[in-house]
Amino acid sequence: MVRVIGFLVGLGFVGVLAYSLIFGAIAFATEEEGGPTAYDYHEYAMDVSFPSDGPLGHFDRQQLQRGFQVFREVCAACHSLEYVAFRNLADLGFTEAEVDAIADQWPIQVPTVDENTGEDTTRNAVAADHFPLVYANEVAGRAANNNAYPPDLSLMTKARGEGAAYLYSLLVGYQDPPADLPEELQPGVGLYYNPYFPNLNLAMPTPLFPDQVTYADGTEATVEQMAYDVTAFLIWTAEPTMEERKATGWAVLIFLIFLTTLAFLAYKNIWRDQKH
């Protein structure tokens, strides 16, 4: 009797699944095609390469210094670098005196406590400090930016699926909406059209304009050049030890090749006269 009941229950489940499958397929086949969505206008990141790409990639220190200049003069007003310390800038080729001056002149001061009164106060940054946060908290950040919170950029090139290429494409991708863009996808008040952004419209206005900065090495400050440089800088902030990691990887690989060759030669020398 138990087997019969179990068989009937199982048969019932099979019937329900078959019903769902058949009518689901019919509904899908007869469903009218909807209107265009943001996905239809979204563009994938441009094909762009950086000196740090690939197993032999390395950082171009001069480019990183230019990228830091773009960050300092353009991006730092809204975006933080929470996981980077001023002293790390020495890795870009800045001298100790230059690092100290950058920290001391940074426009955002570091929160601290007055030793005499115990009250909260602020002070100029020193080389050992991390870059101070632009906003005290997310609520303050949203209040200052039309309810859009500017993300921290320390790990941004690692946090996005298309990495550095996405960030570069976003910076140079601002444009007027296409003529056939449906009204429901049009940028609203305080939003700007960018096909490289997943939902097409973002709250950050166009950040880069030609000759917005003056490079000390004489490089022409086009939008593409500034975007390329600051993206390279943010590749470094996301993985400042990349060169050491690659060097270690090559050393390990060479060692393993040598060890494998040595083991093979030892095997041939010991077992060459042995019969199977």
ChimeraX commands (.cxc) that place a marker at each C-alpha (Angstrom):
marker #1 position 0.00,0.00,0.00 radius 0.5
marker #1 position 2.85,2.38,0.87 radius 0.5
marker #1 position 4.48,1.71,-2.49 radius 0.5
marker #1 position 1.24,2.48,-4.31 radius 0.5
marker #1 position 0.83,5.78,-2.45 radius 0.5
marker #1 position 4.46,6.70,-3.14 radius 0.5
marker #1 position 3.99,5.90,-6.82 radius 0.5
marker #1 position 0.88,8.08,-7.01 radius 0.5
marker #1 position 2.61,10.99,-5.25 radius 0.5
marker #1 position 5.57,10.73,-7.61 radius 0.5
marker #1 position 3.25,10.56,-10.59 radius 0.5
marker #1 position 1.54,13.71,-9.35 radius 0.5
marker #1 position 4.85,15.58,-9.14 radius 0.5
marker #1 position 5.75,14.47,-12.66 radius 0.5
marker #1 position 2.37,15.67,-13.92 radius 0.5
marker #1 position 2.82,19.10,-12.33 radius 0.5
marker #1 position 6.32,19.47,-13.79 radius 0.5
marker #1 position 5.11,18.41,-17.24 radius 0.5
marker #1 position 2.22,20.89,-17.05 radius 0.5
marker #1 position 4.56,23.72,-16.03 radius 0.5
marker #1 position 7.05,22.87,-18.77 radius 0.5
marker #1 position 4.46,22.65,-21.55 radius 0.5
marker #1 position 2.51,25.78,-20.67 radius 0.5
marker #1 position 5.69,27.71,-19.88 radius 0.5
marker #1 position 7.05,26.90,-23.33 radius 0.5
marker #1 position 3.76,27.94,-24.94 radius 0.5
marker #1 position 3.74,31.24,-23.01 radius 0.5
marker #1 position 7.35,31.96,-24.00 radius 0.5
marker #1 position 6.67,31.19,-27.66 radius 0.5
marker #1 position 3.58,33.40,-27.80 radius 0.5
marker #1 position 4.90,36.26,-25.67 radius 0.5
marker #1 position 5.08,39.51,-27.56 radius 0.5
marker #1 position 8.49,41.05,-27.83 radius 0.5
marker #1 position 8.89,43.96,-25.40 radius 0.5
marker #1 position 10.42,47.35,-26.11 radius 0.5
marker #1 position 14.13,48.11,-26.02 radius 0.5
marker #1 position 15.94,47.97,-22.69 radius 0.5
marker #1 position 19.13,49.50,-21.34 radius 0.5
marker #1 position 20.93,46.32,-22.36 radius 0.5
marker #1 position 20.20,47.09,-26.03 radius 0.5
marker #1 position 22.14,50.37,-25.79 radius 0.5
marker #1 position 24.83,49.29,-23.34 radius 0.5
marker #1 position 28.34,48.98,-24.77 radius 0.5
marker #1 position 31.11,46.77,-23.47 radius 0.5
marker #1 position 34.46,48.25,-22.48 radius 0.5
marker #1 position 36.85,49.43,-25.16 radius 0.5
marker #1 position 39.84,47.32,-26.11 radius 0.5
marker #1 position 42.61,49.20,-24.32 radius 0.5
marker #1 position 45.92,47.95,-22.95 radius 0.5
marker #1 position 48.26,49.28,-20.27 radius 0.5
marker #1 position 52.01,48.85,-19.63 radius 0.5
marker #1 position 51.15,46.73,-16.57 radius 0.5
marker #1 position 49.20,44.15,-18.60 radius 0.5
marker #1 position 50.49,40.64,-19.20 radius 0.5
marker #1 position 53.06,38.44,-17.44 radius 0.5
marker #1 position 55.89,40.84,-18.30 radius 0.5
marker #1 position 53.89,43.98,-17.51 radius 0.5
marker #1 position 55.40,46.77,-15.45 radius 0.5
marker #1 position 54.43,50.20,-14.19 radius 0.5
marker #1 position 55.44,53.33,-16.07 radius 0.5
marker #1 position 56.41,55.62,-13.17 radius 0.5
marker #1 position 56.11,58.79,-15.23 radius 0.5
marker #1 position 52.62,57.79,-16.31 radius 0.5
marker #1 position 51.65,56.97,-12.72 radius 0.5
marker #1 position 52.78,60.41,-11.59 radius 0.5
marker #1 position 50.65,61.99,-14.30 radius 0.5
marker #1 position 47.73,59.80,-13.24 radius 0.5
marker #1 position 48.15,60.87,-9.63 radius 0.5
marker #1 position 48.10,64.49,-10.77 radius 0.5
marker #1 position 44.78,63.91,-12.53 radius 0.5
marker #1 position 43.39,62.20,-9.44 radius 0.5
marker #1 position 44.57,65.02,-7.16 radius 0.5
marker #1 position 43.31,67.86,-9.36 radius 0.5
marker #1 position 40.10,66.29,-10.70 radius 0.5
marker #1 position 38.93,63.21,-8.80 radius 0.5
marker #1 position 39.98,63.85,-5.20 radius 0.5
marker #1 position 37.22,66.40,-4.63 radius 0.5
marker #1 position 34.66,63.58,-4.56 radius 0.5
marker #1 position 36.47,60.23,-4.42 radius 0.5
marker #1 position 38.62,58.80,-1.63 radius 0.5
marker #1 position 41.65,56.49,-1.64 radius 0.5
marker #1 position 41.00,54.87,1.72 radius 0.5
marker #1 position 43.48,52.00,1.35 radius 0.5
marker #1 position 46.47,54.03,0.13 radius 0.5
marker #1 position 48.93,55.85,2.38 radius 0.5
marker #1 position 50.79,58.99,1.37 radius 0.5
marker #1 position 54.10,57.22,1.94 radius 0.5
marker #1 position 53.18,54.74,-0.81 radius 0.5
marker #1 position 53.61,57.57,-3.33 radius 0.5
marker #1 position 57.36,57.07,-2.98 radius 0.5
marker #1 position 56.87,53.97,-5.14 radius 0.5
marker #1 position 55.83,56.28,-7.99 radius 0.5
marker #1 position 59.20,58.05,-7.93 radius 0.5
marker #1 position 58.37,60.94,-5.61 radius 0.5
marker #1 position 61.12,61.93,-3.19 radius 0.5
marker #1 position 60.60,61.85,0.58 radius 0.5
marker #1 position 60.37,65.65,0.64 radius 0.5
marker #1 position 57.77,65.62,-2.15 radius 0.5
marker #1 position 55.69,63.01,-0.34 radius 0.5
marker #1 position 55.81,65.06,2.88 radius 0.5
marker #1 position 54.73,68.17,0.98 radius 0.5
marker #1 position 51.86,66.36,-0.76 radius 0.5
marker #1 position 50.57,65.05,2.57 radius 0.5
marker #1 position 50.93,68.39,4.35 radius 0.5
marker #1 position 49.18,70.31,1.55 radius 0.5
marker #1 position 46.35,67.82,1.05 radius 0.5
marker #1 position 43.10,69.85,1.21 radius 0.5
marker #1 position 41.29,67.38,3.49 radius 0.5
marker #1 position 42.64,67.18,7.01 radius 0.5
marker #1 position 42.95,64.06,9.13 radius 0.5
marker #1 position 40.55,63.59,12.08 radius 0.5
marker #1 position 42.31,63.38,15.44 radius 0.5
marker #1 position 41.81,64.15,19.13 radius 0.5
marker #1 position 43.22,67.18,20.92 radius 0.5
marker #1 position 45.63,65.85,23.55 radius 0.5
marker #1 position 44.92,68.77,25.86 radius 0.5
marker #1 position 41.13,68.88,25.75 radius 0.5
marker #1 position 40.17,65.41,24.52 radius 0.5
marker #1 position 37.92,66.99,21.90 radius 0.5
marker #1 position 37.70,65.93,18.26 radius 0.5
marker #1 position 39.78,68.06,15.93 radius 0.5
marker #1 position 41.76,67.80,12.69 radius 0.5
marker #1 position 45.36,68.18,11.60 radius 0.5
marker #1 position 47.40,68.24,8.43 radius 0.5
marker #1 position 48.25,64.82,7.05 radius 0.5
marker #1 position 51.71,63.28,7.33 radius 0.5
marker #1 position 53.35,60.67,5.12 radius 0.5
marker #1 position 52.29,57.81,7.42 radius 0.5
marker #1 position 48.58,58.67,7.09 radius 0.5
marker #1 position 46.21,57.12,4.63 radius 0.5
marker #1 position 44.42,59.49,2.29 radius 0.5
marker #1 position 41.61,61.00,4.40 radius 0.5
marker #1 position 38.01,60.29,3.46 radius 0.5
marker #1 position 36.29,63.00,1.46 radius 0.5
marker #1 position 33.01,62.52,3.34 radius 0.5
marker #1 position 32.54,61.58,6.96 radius 0.5
marker #1 position 30.02,58.88,6.03 radius 0.5
marker #1 position 27.80,57.67,3.19 radius 0.5
marker #1 position 24.89,59.89,4.23 radius 0.5
marker #1 position 27.04,63.00,3.89 radius 0.5
marker #1 position 28.37,61.76,0.55 radius 0.5
marker #1 position 24.89,61.21,-0.86 radius 0.5
marker #1 position 23.65,64.55,0.44 radius 0.5
marker #1 position 26.42,66.33,-1.46 radius 0.5
marker #1 position 25.97,64.41,-4.72 radius 0.5
marker #1 position 22.29,64.22,-5.63 radius 0.5
marker #1 position 21.85,61.05,-3.53 radius 0.5
marker #1 position 24.65,59.24,-5.43 radius 0.5
marker #1 position 27.56,58.13,-3.24 radius 0.5
marker #1 position 30.97,58.56,-4.93 radius 0.5
marker #1 position 32.75,55.23,-4.44 radius 0.5
marker #1 position 36.23,54.86,-3.03 radius 0.5
marker #1 position 38.68,54.37,-5.91 radius 0.5
marker #1 position 41.43,52.42,-4.16 radius 0.5
marker #1 position 40.34,49.05,-5.55 radius 0.5
marker #1 position 38.10,50.22,-8.37 radius 0.5
marker #1 position 39.99,48.50,-11.20 radius 0.5
marker #1 position 39.62,45.20,-9.31 radius 0.5
marker #1 position 35.99,45.80,-8.32 radius 0.5
marker #1 position 34.56,45.99,-11.84 radius 0.5
marker #1 position 34.09,43.03,-14.13 radius 0.5
marker #1 position 35.92,44.58,-17.06 radius 0.5
marker #1 position 38.55,46.11,-14.81 radius 0.5
marker #1 position 40.69,48.99,-16.01 radius 0.5
marker #1 position 39.18,48.92,-19.50 radius 0.5
marker #1 position 35.74,49.64,-18.01 radius 0.5
marker #1 position 37.04,52.59,-16.01 radius 0.5
marker #1 position 38.83,54.09,-19.02 radius 0.5
marker #1 position 35.77,53.59,-21.23 radius 0.5
marker #1 position 33.52,55.22,-18.65 radius 0.5
marker #1 position 35.76,58.28,-18.39 radius 0.5
marker #1 position 35.85,58.89,-22.14 radius 0.5
marker #1 position 32.38,57.56,-22.94 radius 0.5
marker #1 position 30.12,60.50,-22.09 radius 0.5
marker #1 position 27.96,61.47,-25.06 radius 0.5
marker #1 position 24.54,62.73,-26.08 radius 0.5
marker #1 position 21.77,60.11,-25.95 radius 0.5
marker #1 position 21.01,58.51,-29.34 radius 0.5
marker #1 position 17.99,59.85,-31.18 radius 0.5
marker #1 position 16.09,56.56,-30.88 radius 0.5
marker #1 position 16.59,56.20,-27.11 radius 0.5
marker #1 position 13.17,55.53,-25.53 radius 0.5
marker #1 position 11.87,58.16,-23.16 radius 0.5
marker #1 position 12.00,55.81,-20.17 radius 0.5
marker #1 position 15.76,55.39,-20.73 radius 0.5
marker #1 position 16.50,59.08,-21.16 radius 0.5
marker #1 position 18.70,60.62,-18.45 radius 0.5
marker #1 position 16.65,62.40,-15.84 radius 0.5
marker #1 position 17.49,65.55,-13.94 radius 0.5
marker #1 position 21.05,65.38,-12.59 radius 0.5
marker #1 position 21.93,62.29,-14.67 radius 0.5
marker #1 position 24.29,61.96,-17.63 radius 0.5
marker #1 position 24.21,59.49,-20.51 radius 0.5
marker #1 position 27.10,57.05,-20.80 radius 0.5
marker #1 position 26.60,53.77,-22.71 radius 0.5
marker #1 position 29.43,52.08,-20.79 radius 0.5
marker #1 position 27.51,52.41,-17.53 radius 0.5
marker #1 position 25.16,49.41,-17.03 radius 0.5
marker #1 position 21.93,51.42,-16.77 radius 0.5
marker #1 position 23.19,54.10,-19.21 radius 0.5
marker #1 position 22.73,57.08,-16.88 radius 0.5
marker #1 position 24.90,58.06,-13.95 radius 0.5
marker #1 position 25.02,60.95,-11.54 radius 0.5
marker #1 position 28.69,61.84,-12.11 radius 0.5
marker #1 position 28.97,64.61,-14.71 radius 0.5
marker #1 position 31.69,64.53,-17.34 radius 0.5
marker #1 position 34.85,64.71,-15.21 radius 0.5
marker #1 position 37.50,65.37,-17.86 radius 0.5
marker #1 position 37.94,68.20,-20.36 radius 0.5
marker #1 position 40.86,68.98,-22.69 radius 0.5
marker #1 position 43.82,70.73,-21.01 radius 0.5
marker #1 position 42.18,70.39,-17.61 radius 0.5
marker #1 position 45.58,69.75,-16.06 radius 0.5
marker #1 position 49.06,70.86,-17.07 radius 0.5
marker #1 position 51.50,67.99,-17.14 radius 0.5
marker #1 position 54.99,68.83,-15.92 radius 0.5
marker #1 position 56.58,66.59,-18.58 radius 0.5
marker #1 position 54.81,68.44,-21.39 radius 0.5
marker #1 position 52.44,65.61,-22.34 radius 0.5
marker #1 position 49.33,66.95,-24.06 radius 0.5
marker #1 position 46.39,66.69,-21.65 radius 0.5
marker #1 position 43.70,65.34,-23.93 radius 0.5
marker #1 position 40.66,63.64,-22.40 radius 0.5
marker #1 position 41.91,60.27,-23.62 radius 0.5
marker #1 position 45.41,60.84,-22.22 radius 0.5
marker #1 position 44.15,61.95,-18.80 radius 0.5
marker #1 position 41.73,59.02,-18.64 radius 0.5
marker #1 position 44.52,56.63,-19.62 radius 0.5
marker #1 position 46.91,58.04,-17.02 radius 0.5
marker #1 position 44.48,58.13,-14.09 radius 0.5
marker #1 position 43.30,54.60,-14.92 radius 0.5
marker #1 position 46.92,53.41,-14.87 radius 0.5
marker #1 position 47.34,55.11,-11.49 radius 0.5
marker #1 position 44.25,53.30,-10.16 radius 0.5
marker #1 position 45.63,49.99,-11.44 radius 0.5
marker #1 position 48.59,50.70,-9.18 radius 0.5
marker #1 position 46.46,51.65,-6.15 radius 0.5
marker #1 position 44.56,48.36,-6.51 radius 0.5
marker #1 position 47.76,46.28,-6.65 radius 0.5
marker #1 position 50.89,48.27,-5.80 radius 0.5
marker #1 position 52.98,45.09,-5.42 radius 0.5
marker #1 position 52.12,43.75,-8.88 radius 0.5
marker #1 position 55.69,43.96,-10.16 radius 0.5
marker #1 position 57.01,42.05,-7.15 radius 0.5
marker #1 position 54.31,39.41,-7.60 radius 0.5
marker #1 position 55.20,38.89,-11.25 radius 0.5
marker #1 position 58.93,38.80,-10.51 radius 0.5
marker #1 position 58.32,36.19,-7.81 radius 0.5
marker #1 position 56.16,34.18,-10.20 radius 0.5
marker #1 position 58.88,34.12,-12.85 radius 0.5
marker #1 position 61.50,33.10,-10.26 radius 0.5
marker #1 position 59.29,30.25,-9.05 radius 0.5
marker #1 position 58.59,29.14,-12.62 radius 0.5
marker #1 position 62.30,29.09,-13.52 radius 0.5
marker #1 position 63.07,27.16,-10.34 radius 0.5
marker #1 position 60.38,24.58,-11.11 radius 0.5
marker #1 position 61.70,24.12,-14.66 radius 0.5
marker #1 position 65.22,23.63,-13.32 radius 0.5
marker #1 position 64.01,21.22,-10.63 radius 0.5
marker #1 position 61.96,19.22,-13.12 radius 0.5
marker #1 position 64.93,18.96,-15.50 radius 0.5
marker #1 position 67.21,17.87,-12.64 radius 0.5
marker #1 position 64.70,15.24,-11.50 radius 0.5
marker #1 position 64.37,13.90,-15.05 radius 0.5
marker #1 position 68.14,13.63,-15.49 radius 0.5
marker #1 position 68.46,11.90,-12.11 radius 0.5
marker #1 position 65.74,9.47,-13.13 radius 0.5
marker #1 position 67.53,8.66,-16.41 radius 0.5
marker #1 position 70.86,8.19,-14.64 radius 0.5
marker #1 position 69.53,5.88,-11.91 radius 0.5
marker #1 position 67.02,3.82,-13.86 radius 0.5
marker #1 position 68.50,3.69,-17.34 radius 0.5
marker #1 position 69.93,0.14,-16.85 radius 0.5
marker #1 position 66.89,-1.23,-15.10 radius 0.5
marker #1 position 64.62,-3.61,-17.02 radius 0.5
marker #1 position 60.88,-3.47,-16.69 radius 0.5
marker link #1:1,2 radius 0.2
marker link #1:2,3 radius 0.2
marker link #1:3,4 radius 0.2
marker link #1:4,5 radius 0.2
marker link #1:5,6 radius 0.2
marker link #1:6,7 radius 0.2
marker link #1:7,8 radius 0.2
marker link #1:8,9 radius 0.2
marker link #1:9,10 radius 0.2
marker link #1:10,11 radius 0.2
marker link #1:11,12 radius 0.2
marker link #1:12,13 radius 0.2
marker link #1:13,14 radius 0.2
marker link #1:14,15 radius 0.2
marker link #1:15,16 radius 0.2
marker link #1:16,17 radius 0.2
marker link #1:17,18 radius 0.2
marker link #1:18,19 radius 0.2
marker link #1:19,20 radius 0.2
marker link #1:20,21 radius 0.2
marker link #1:21,22 radius 0.2
marker link #1:22,23 radius 0.2
marker link #1:23,24 radius 0.2
marker link #1:24,25 radius 0.2
marker link #1:25,26 radius 0.2
marker link #1:26,27 radius 0.2
marker link #1:27,28 radius 0.2
marker link #1:28,29 radius 0.2
marker link #1:29,30 radius 0.2
marker link #1:30,31 radius 0.2
marker link #1:31,32 radius 0.2
marker link #1:32,33 radius 0.2
marker link #1:33,34 radius 0.2
marker link #1:34,35 radius 0.2
marker link #1:35,36 radius 0.2
marker link #1:36,37 radius 0.2
marker link #1:37,38 radius 0.2
marker link #1:38,39 radius 0.2
marker link #1:39,40 radius 0.2
marker link #1:40,41 radius 0.2
marker link #1:41,42 radius 0.2
marker link #1:42,43 radius 0.2
marker link #1:43,44 radius 0.2
marker link #1:44,45 radius 0.2
marker link #1:45,46 radius 0.2
marker link #1:46,47 radius 0.2
marker link #1:47,48 radius 0.2
marker link #1:48,49 radius 0.2
marker link #1:49,50 radius 0.2
marker link #1:50,51 radius 0.2
marker link #1:51,52 radius 0.2
marker link #1:52,53 radius 0.2
marker link #1:53,54 radius 0.2
marker link #1:54,55 radius 0.2
marker link #1:55,56 radius 0.2
marker link #1:56,57 radius 0.2
marker link #1:57,58 radius 0.2
marker link #1:58,59 radius 0.2
marker link #1:59,60 radius 0.2
marker link #1:60,61 radius 0.2
marker link #1:61,62 radius 0.2
marker link #1:62,63 radius 0.2
marker link #1:63,64 radius 0.2
marker link #1:64,65 radius 0.2
marker link #1:65,66 radius 0.2
marker link #1:66,67 radius 0.2
marker link #1:67,68 radius 0.2
marker link #1:68,69 radius 0.2
marker link #1:69,70 radius 0.2
marker link #1:70,71 radius 0.2
marker link #1:71,72 radius 0.2
marker link #1:72,73 radius 0.2
marker link #1:73,74 radius 0.2
marker link #1:74,75 radius 0.2
marker link #1:75,76 radius 0.2
marker link #1:76,77 radius 0.2
marker link #1:77,78 radius 0.2
marker link #1:78,79 radius 0.2
marker link #1:79,80 radius 0.2
marker link #1:80,81 radius 0.2
marker link #1:81,82 radius 0.2
marker link #1:82,83 radius 0.2
marker link #1:83,84 radius 0.2
marker link #1:84,85 radius 0.2
marker link #1:85,86 radius 0.2
marker link #1:86,87 radius 0.2
marker link #1:87,88 radius 0.2
marker link #1:88,89 radius 0.2
marker link #1:89,90 radius 0.2
marker link #1:90,91 radius 0.2
marker link #1:91,92 radius 0.2
marker link #1:92,93 radius 0.2
marker link #1:93,94 radius 0.2
marker link #1:94,95 radius 0.2
marker link #1:95,96 radius 0.2
marker link #1:96,97 radius 0.2
marker link #1:97,98 radius 0.2
marker link #1:98,99 radius 0.2
marker link #1:99,100 radius 0.2
marker link #1:100,101 radius 0.2
marker link #1:101,102 radius 0.2
marker link #1:102,103 radius 0.2
marker link #1:103,104 radius 0.2
marker link #1:104,105 radius 0.2
marker link #1:105,106 radius 0.2
marker link #1:106,107 radius 0.2
marker link #1:107,108 radius 0.2
marker link #1:108,109 radius 0.2
marker link #1:109,110 radius 0.2
marker link #1:110,111 radius 0.2
marker link #1:111,112 radius 0.2
marker link #1:112,113 radius 0.2
marker link #1:113,114 radius 0.2
marker link #1:114,115 radius 0.2
marker link #1:115,116 radius 0.2
marker link #1:116,117 radius 0.2
marker link #1:117,118 radius 0.2
marker link #1:118,119 radius 0.2
marker link #1:119,120 radius 0.2
marker link #1:120,121 radius 0.2
marker link #1:121,122 radius 0.2
marker link #1:122,123 radius 0.2
marker link #1:123,124 radius 0.2
marker link #1:124,125 radius 0.2
marker link #1:125,126 radius 0.2
marker link #1:126,127 radius 0.2
marker link #1:127,128 radius 0.2
marker link #1:128,129 radius 0.2
marker link #1:129,130 radius 0.2
marker link #1:130,131 radius 0.2
marker link #1:131,132 radius 0.2
marker link #1:132,133 radius 0.2
marker link #1:133,134 radius 0.2
marker link #1:134,135 radius 0.2
marker link #1:135,136 radius 0.2
marker link #1:136,137 radius 0.2
marker link #1:137,138 radius 0.2
marker link #1:138,139 radius 0.2
marker link #1:139,140 radius 0.2
marker link #1:140,141 radius 0.2
marker link #1:141,142 radius 0.2
marker link #1:142,143 radius 0.2
marker link #1:143,144 radius 0.2
marker link #1:144,145 radius 0.2
marker link #1:145,146 radius 0.2
marker link #1:146,147 radius 0.2
marker link #1:147,148 radius 0.2
marker link #1:148,149 radius 0.2
marker link #1:149,150 radius 0.2
marker link #1:150,151 radius 0.2
marker link #1:151,152 radius 0.2
marker link #1:152,153 radius 0.2
marker link #1:153,154 radius 0.2
marker link #1:154,155 radius 0.2
marker link #1:155,156 radius 0.2
marker link #1:156,157 radius 0.2
marker link #1:157,158 radius 0.2
marker link #1:158,159 radius 0.2
marker link #1:159,160 radius 0.2
marker link #1:160,161 radius 0.2
marker link #1:161,162 radius 0.2
marker link #1:162,163 radius 0.2
marker link #1:163,164 radius 0.2
marker link #1:164,165 radius 0.2
marker link #1:165,166 radius 0.2
marker link #1:166,167 radius 0.2
marker link #1:167,168 radius 0.2
marker link #1:168,169 radius 0.2
marker link #1:169,170 radius 0.2
marker link #1:170,171 radius 0.2
marker link #1:171,172 radius 0.2
marker link #1:172,173 radius 0.2
marker link #1:173,174 radius 0.2
marker link #1:174,175 radius 0.2
marker link #1:175,176 radius 0.2
marker link #1:176,177 radius 0.2
marker link #1:177,178 radius 0.2
marker link #1:178,179 radius 0.2
marker link #1:179,180 radius 0.2
marker link #1:180,181 radius 0.2
marker link #1:181,182 radius 0.2
marker link #1:182,183 radius 0.2
marker link #1:183,184 radius 0.2
marker link #1:184,185 radius 0.2
marker link #1:185,186 radius 0.2
marker link #1:186,187 radius 0.2
marker link #1:187,188 radius 0.2
marker link #1:188,189 radius 0.2
marker link #1:189,190 radius 0.2
marker link #1:190,191 radius 0.2
marker link #1:191,192 radius 0.2
marker link #1:192,193 radius 0.2
marker link #1:193,194 radius 0.2
marker link #1:194,195 radius 0.2
marker link #1:195,196 radius 0.2
marker link #1:196,197 radius 0.2
marker link #1:197,198 radius 0.2
marker link #1:198,199 radius 0.2
marker link #1:199,200 radius 0.2
marker link #1:200,201 radius 0.2
marker link #1:201,202 radius 0.2
marker link #1:202,203 radius 0.2
marker link #1:203,204 radius 0.2
marker link #1:204,205 radius 0.2
marker link #1:205,206 radius 0.2
marker link #1:206,207 radius 0.2
marker link #1:207,208 radius 0.2
marker link #1:208,209 radius 0.2
marker link #1:209,210 radius 0.2
marker link #1:210,211 radius 0.2
marker link #1:211,212 radius 0.2
marker link #1:212,213 radius 0.2
marker link #1:213,214 radius 0.2
marker link #1:214,215 radius 0.2
marker link #1:215,216 radius 0.2
marker link #1:216,217 radius 0.2
marker link #1:217,218 radius 0.2
marker link #1:218,219 radius 0.2
marker link #1:219,220 radius 0.2
marker link #1:220,221 radius 0.2
marker link #1:221,222 radius 0.2
marker link #1:222,223 radius 0.2
marker link #1:223,224 radius 0.2
marker link #1:224,225 radius 0.2
marker link #1:225,226 radius 0.2
marker link #1:226,227 radius 0.2
marker link #1:227,228 radius 0.2
marker link #1:228,229 radius 0.2
marker link #1:229,230 radius 0.2
marker link #1:230,231 radius 0.2
marker link #1:231,232 radius 0.2
marker link #1:232,233 radius 0.2
marker link #1:233,234 radius 0.2
marker link #1:234,235 radius 0.2
marker link #1:235,236 radius 0.2
marker link #1:236,237 radius 0.2
marker link #1:237,238 radius 0.2
marker link #1:238,239 radius 0.2
marker link #1:239,240 radius 0.2
marker link #1:240,241 radius 0.2
marker link #1:241,242 radius 0.2
marker link #1:242,243 radius 0.2
marker link #1:243,244 radius 0.2
marker link #1:244,245 radius 0.2
marker link #1:245,246 radius 0.2
marker link #1:246,247 radius 0.2
marker link #1:247,248 radius 0.2
marker link #1:248,249 radius 0.2
marker link #1:249,250 radius 0.2
marker link #1:250,251 radius 0.2
marker link #1:251,252 radius 0.2
marker link #1:252,253 radius 0.2
marker link #1:253,254 radius 0.2
marker link #1:254,255 radius 0.2
marker link #1:255,256 radius 0.2
marker link #1:256,257 radius 0.2
marker link #1:257,258 radius 0.2
marker link #1:258,259 radius 0.2
marker link #1:259,260 radius 0.2
marker link #1:260,261 radius 0.2
marker link #1:261,262 radius 0.2
marker link #1:262,263 radius 0.2
marker link #1:263,264 radius 0.2
marker link #1:264,265 radius 0.2
marker link #1:265,266 radius 0.2
marker link #1:266,267 radius 0.2
marker link #1:267,268 radius 0.2
marker link #1:268,269 radius 0.2
marker link #1:269,270 radius 0.2
marker link #1:270,271 radius 0.2
marker link #1:271,272 radius 0.2
marker link #1:272,273 radius 0.2
marker link #1:273,274 radius 0.2
marker link #1:274,275 radius 0.2
marker link #1:275,276 radius 0.2
view
